[in-house]
């Protein structure tokens, strides 16, 4: 599908491909030989580079496992052949502050590993010099004296590169499109806001899954394009988009 797109026609990609860690999707088999998996991503993201505008951004969410921690880095290194990594963002799913834990994680019953509570978000651009809207997801200053010291007119500062975005509590998998690997809507929303957008912005997700990127785009009032190989997940995306209208 990407081969049918015109050169430099997409402003922004927000996506999360399969991680090749054995997730049980409906049709796709998530346990390919690592070289085959990386070569496939290389071909796809070569097309992503072709259709991305010169000032465009790619936000790629990718995770790993404790038993195979190199997957995310291997994907990043493969895409280094195509892009410059402008920002590396850590998506924190769960964090313990003192004796209190916030967020959700899947416990690991192993005497060897700690619980895995974060994933990577790689921000790629063509030249590493793309301006972003740092205050698009800014947070207020705790010490308001910093407003004057930094000559700021707006009570916002850059959020930084660690994003705490917990999963919302749901009662059944149908609430997330019956998909086994969904990222939160806020993650897609923050990527779009950080990139900066206007009413003419077009965002694309070439691994659409349950449609979360398009839902975020619709709520922000911008155009979105999704590509998904599994007909079941396509139907679920349509249903979720209809509910978000």
C-alpha positions as CSV (number, residue, x, y, z in Angstrom):
1,X,0.0,0.0,0.0
2,X,2.8,2.4,0.8
3,X,4.1,2.0,-2.7
4,X,0.9,3.6,-4.0
5,X,1.6,6.8,-2.1
6,X,3.1,9.9,-3.7
7,X,6.6,11.0,-2.7
8,X,6.7,13.3,0.4
9,X,3.0,13.1,0.9
10,X,2.7,12.2,4.6
11,X,3.5,14.6,7.4
12,X,3.7,12.2,10.3
13,X,3.9,8.5,11.1
14,X,2.8,7.1,14.5
15,X,3.0,3.4,14.6
16,X,3.9,0.2,16.5
17,X,4.8,-2.8,14.4
18,X,4.8,-6.4,15.8
19,X,7.8,-7.0,18.1
20,X,8.5,-10.5,17.0
21,X,8.1,-11.9,20.5
22,X,5.4,-14.4,19.9
23,X,2.3,-12.3,20.5
24,X,-0.8,-14.2,19.4
25,X,-2.4,-12.1,16.7
26,X,-5.4,-13.2,14.7
27,X,-3.5,-13.9,11.4
28,X,0.0,-12.6,11.6
29,X,2.7,-15.0,13.0
30,X,4.9,-13.0,15.4
31,X,7.8,-15.5,15.6
32,X,9.8,-15.0,12.4
33,X,13.5,-15.5,12.0
34,X,15.1,-12.3,13.4
35,X,16.8,-11.5,10.1
36,X,13.6,-12.0,8.1
37,X,11.7,-9.7,10.6
38,X,14.3,-6.9,10.4
39,X,14.6,-7.1,6.6
40,X,10.8,-6.8,6.3
41,X,10.8,-3.7,8.6
42,X,13.7,-2.3,6.5
43,X,11.7,-2.6,3.3
44,X,8.6,-1.1,4.8
45,X,10.4,1.9,6.4
46,X,12.2,2.5,3.2
47,X,8.8,3.3,1.7
48,X,8.0,5.3,4.9
49,X,11.1,7.5,4.2
50,X,10.1,8.0,0.6
51,X,6.6,9.2,1.4
52,X,7.6,11.3,4.5
53,X,7.8,15.0,4.0
54,X,11.3,16.5,4.5
55,X,10.2,18.1,7.8
56,X,8.1,15.1,8.8
57,X,8.5,12.8,11.8
58,X,8.2,9.1,12.5
59,X,7.3,7.9,16.0
60,X,7.9,4.2,16.4
61,X,6.8,2.4,19.5
62,X,8.7,-0.9,20.0
63,X,9.2,-3.1,23.0
64,X,11.2,-6.1,24.0
65,X,11.3,-8.9,26.6
66,X,13.7,-9.6,29.5
67,X,14.8,-12.8,27.8
68,X,15.5,-11.0,24.5
69,X,16.2,-7.4,25.4
70,X,17.9,-6.5,22.1
71,X,14.9,-6.5,19.8
72,X,14.1,-2.8,20.2
73,X,17.7,-1.8,19.7
74,X,18.1,-4.1,16.6
75,X,15.1,-2.4,15.1
76,X,16.5,1.0,15.9
77,X,19.9,0.1,14.3
78,X,18.2,-1.2,11.2
79,X,16.3,2.1,10.8
80,X,19.5,4.0,11.5
81,X,20.3,3.2,7.9
82,X,17.3,5.3,6.8
83,X,16.8,8.0,9.4
84,X,18.4,10.0,12.2
85,X,17.0,9.3,15.7
86,X,16.1,12.8,16.9
87,X,14.6,11.8,20.2
88,X,14.5,8.6,22.3
89,X,11.4,8.5,24.5
90,X,10.7,6.0,27.3
91,X,7.0,5.0,27.6
92,X,6.6,4.2,31.3
93,X,3.6,1.9,31.8
94,X,4.1,1.5,35.6
95,X,6.3,3.2,38.2
96,X,6.8,2.8,41.9
97,X,7.4,6.0,43.9
98,X,8.2,5.2,47.4
99,X,5.9,2.4,48.5
100,X,3.2,3.3,46.0
101,X,2.9,1.8,42.5
102,X,1.1,3.7,39.7
103,X,0.0,2.2,36.4
104,X,-0.3,-1.4,35.1
105,X,2.2,-4.1,34.2
106,X,2.2,-7.8,33.5
107,X,3.9,-9.6,36.4
108,X,6.8,-11.9,35.6
109,X,7.1,-15.0,37.6
110,X,10.8,-15.6,37.3
111,X,13.7,-15.6,39.8
112,X,15.9,-14.1,37.1
113,X,14.1,-11.0,35.9
114,X,12.5,-7.8,37.1
115,X,9.0,-6.9,35.9
116,X,9.1,-5.2,32.5
117,X,7.4,-1.8,32.9
118,X,8.4,0.4,29.9
119,X,8.8,0.4,26.2
120,X,10.7,2.5,23.7
121,X,9.4,5.3,21.4
122,X,11.9,6.2,18.8
123,X,11.5,9.6,17.1
124,X,13.0,9.5,13.6
125,X,13.4,12.3,11.1
126,X,15.3,12.6,7.8
127,X,17.9,15.0,9.0
128,X,17.6,15.3,12.8
129,X,16.7,19.0,12.6
130,X,12.9,19.0,12.5
131,X,11.3,21.5,14.9
132,X,8.8,20.0,17.3
133,X,6.2,21.5,19.6
134,X,7.8,20.9,23.0
135,X,5.0,22.7,24.8
136,X,2.3,20.9,22.9
137,X,2.5,18.3,25.7
138,X,4.1,20.6,28.2
139,X,3.5,20.5,31.9
140,X,3.1,23.4,34.4
141,X,6.1,24.5,36.5
142,X,6.1,23.3,40.0
143,X,8.1,26.3,41.1
144,X,6.3,29.3,39.5
145,X,9.5,31.4,40.2
146,X,11.0,29.7,37.2
147,X,8.5,31.5,34.9
148,X,10.2,34.8,35.6
149,X,13.7,33.4,35.8
150,X,13.3,31.8,32.3
151,X,11.3,34.8,30.9
152,X,8.4,32.5,30.1
153,X,5.0,33.9,29.2
154,X,3.3,30.5,29.5
155,X,3.2,28.3,32.5
156,X,4.5,25.3,30.7
157,X,7.8,23.5,30.4
158,X,9.0,20.6,28.2
159,X,7.7,17.3,29.5
160,X,11.0,15.5,28.8
161,X,11.6,12.1,27.3
162,X,10.0,9.9,30.0
163,X,6.2,9.6,29.5
164,X,4.1,8.0,32.2
165,X,1.1,6.7,30.3
166,X,-0.7,3.9,32.1
167,X,-3.2,1.7,30.4
168,X,-6.9,2.5,31.0
169,X,-8.7,-0.1,33.0
170,X,-11.0,-2.1,30.7
171,X,-13.6,-4.9,31.4
172,X,-12.9,-6.9,28.3
173,X,-10.6,-7.1,25.2
174,X,-13.5,-5.9,23.0
175,X,-13.0,-2.5,24.4
176,X,-9.6,-2.3,22.7
177,X,-10.7,-3.9,19.4
178,X,-10.0,-7.5,20.5
179,X,-6.4,-6.9,19.8
180,X,-3.6,-8.4,21.9
181,X,-1.1,-5.5,21.7
182,X,-2.8,-2.1,21.9
183,X,-1.1,1.1,22.9
184,X,-3.0,3.8,24.8
185,X,-4.8,6.5,22.8
186,X,-2.9,9.2,24.8
187,X,0.4,7.8,23.5
188,X,-0.7,8.5,19.9
189,X,-2.2,11.8,20.9
190,X,1.1,13.0,22.6
191,X,3.2,11.9,19.6
192,X,1.0,14.0,17.3
193,X,1.0,17.0,19.6
194,X,4.7,16.8,20.0
195,X,5.3,16.7,16.3
196,X,3.0,19.8,15.9
197,X,0.0,19.8,13.6
198,X,-2.6,21.9,11.9
199,X,-5.8,21.1,10.0
200,X,-3.9,20.0,6.9
201,X,-1.7,17.5,8.7
202,X,-1.9,13.9,7.5
203,X,-0.8,11.1,9.9
204,X,-0.3,7.5,8.8
205,X,-0.1,4.3,10.8
206,X,1.1,1.4,8.5
207,X,0.5,-1.1,11.3
208,X,-2.9,0.1,12.3
209,X,-4.0,-2.8,14.5
210,X,-7.1,-1.8,16.4
211,X,-7.1,1.8,15.0
212,X,-5.8,3.8,18.0
213,X,-3.7,6.2,15.9
214,X,-6.7,7.1,13.7
215,X,-8.9,7.6,16.8
216,X,-6.4,10.1,18.2
217,X,-6.2,11.8,14.8
218,X,-9.9,12.1,14.5
219,X,-10.3,13.6,18.0
220,X,-7.6,16.2,17.1
221,X,-9.4,17.0,13.9
222,X,-6.7,15.9,11.4
223,X,-6.7,13.4,8.6
224,X,-5.4,9.9,9.2
225,X,-4.5,6.9,7.0
226,X,-4.3,3.4,8.4
227,X,-2.9,0.2,6.8
228,X,-3.7,-3.2,8.3
229,X,-3.3,-6.7,6.8
230,X,-5.8,-8.5,9.1
231,X,-9.4,-8.1,8.0
232,X,-10.7,-8.7,11.6
233,X,-8.7,-5.8,13.0
234,X,-9.8,-3.7,10.1
235,X,-13.4,-4.3,11.1
236,X,-12.7,-3.5,14.7
237,X,-10.9,-0.3,13.7
238,X,-14.0,0.8,11.7
239,X,-16.2,0.0,14.7
240,X,-14.0,1.9,17.2
241,X,-13.7,4.9,14.8
242,X,-17.5,5.0,14.5
243,X,-17.8,5.1,18.2
244,X,-15.2,7.9,18.4
245,X,-17.0,10.1,15.8
